[in-house]
Amino acid sequence: MAVATEGLKMRTQESESVIPFSPASKNVSPADTNNLDKAGQTILQLLNKAAGTVEQNSKRAIDLAQKFSHQLRTAEDRIAELEAEVATYQDRSERAEQ
């Protein structure tokens, strides 16, 4: 919890220190500004798409991990059953030899 609070404080401090973008020169044409805005929007769209892909991959990985975990538990239960069966047959075999 302390780490989350520290992270929030850091983000707050960073946002307070952000200086809004303004062109270095007042001679910047509206076309240049428009091109920068388009490039920025394209970058944001690509980042959103990448974030969506990462989220899908994460969900898929979690689903597979849960599936494999269930299969592992099922296999462990079956192994325990087979070990018990082996013990029973060994016991019967020893009694038969006597």
C-alpha positions in Angstrom: 0.0 0.0 0.0 2.9 2.3 0.8 4.3 1.7 -2.7 1.1 2.7 -4.3 0.9 5.9 -2.3 4.5 6.7 -3.2 3.7 6.1 -6.9 0.7 8.4 -6.7 2.8 11.1 -5.1 5.4 10.8 -7.8 2.8 11.0 -10.5 1.3 14.1 -8.9 4.7 15.7 -8.6 5.5 14.9 -12.2 2.2 16.3 -13.5 2.8 19.5 -11.5 6.2 19.9 -13.2 4.9 19.3 -16.7 5.2 22.4 -18.9 2.6 22.7 -21.6 3.9 22.5 -25.1 4.1 25.7 -27.1 5.9 26.2 -30.3 9.4 27.7 -30.0 8.6 30.2 -32.6 5.5 32.2 -33.2 6.2 31.8 -36.9 4.9 28.1 -36.9 2.3 27.6 -39.5 -1.1 26.1 -38.7 -0.3 23.3 -41.2 2.8 22.3 -39.2 0.8 22.3 -36.0 -1.9 20.3 -37.7 0.7 17.7 -38.8 2.1 17.4 -35.3 -1.4 16.9 -33.9 -2.1 14.2 -36.5 1.2 12.5 -35.7 0.4 12.7 -32.0 -3.0 11.2 -32.6 -1.6 8.4 -34.7 0.9 7.6 -32.0 -1.8 7.5 -29.3 -3.9 5.2 -31.5 -1.0 2.9 -32.0 -0.3 2.9 -28.2 -4.0 2.1 -27.5 -3.9 -0.7 -30.0 -0.8 -2.1 -28.5 -2.3 -1.9 -25.0 -5.4 -3.8 -26.2 -3.2 -6.5 -27.7 -1.2 -6.8 -24.5 -4.4 -7.0 -22.5 -5.7 -9.8 -24.7 -2.4 -11.7 -24.5 -2.5 -11.3 -20.7 -6.0 -12.6 -20.4 -5.1 -15.6 -22.7 -2.1 -16.4 -20.6 -4.1 -16.3 -17.4 -6.8 -18.5 -19.0 -4.1 -21.0 -20.1 -2.4 -21.0 -16.7 -5.8 -21.7 -15.0 -6.5 -24.5 -17.5 -3.0 -26.1 -17.0 -3.4 -25.7 -13.2 -6.7 -27.6 -13.3 -5.1 -30.3 -15.5 -2.2 -30.6 -13.1 -4.5 -31.1 -10.1 -6.5 -33.7 -12.0 -3.3 -35.5 -12.9 -2.1 -35.4 -9.3 -5.4 -36.8 -8.1 -5.1 -39.6 -10.6 -1.5 -40.3 -9.6 -2.6 -40.6 -6.0 -5.4 -43.0 -7.0 -2.9 -45.1 -8.9 -0.4 -45.1 -6.1 -3.1 -46.3 -3.7 -4.0 -49.0 -6.2 -0.4 -50.1 -6.5 -0.1 -50.3 -2.7 -3.2 -52.5 -2.6 -1.9 -54.8 -5.2 1.5 -55.0 -3.6 -0.2 -55.9 -0.3 -2.3 -58.5 -1.9 0.8 -59.9 -3.7 2.8 -60.1 -0.5 -0.1 -61.9 1.2 -0.4 -64.3 -1.7 3.3 -65.2 -1.5 3.0 -66.0 2.2 
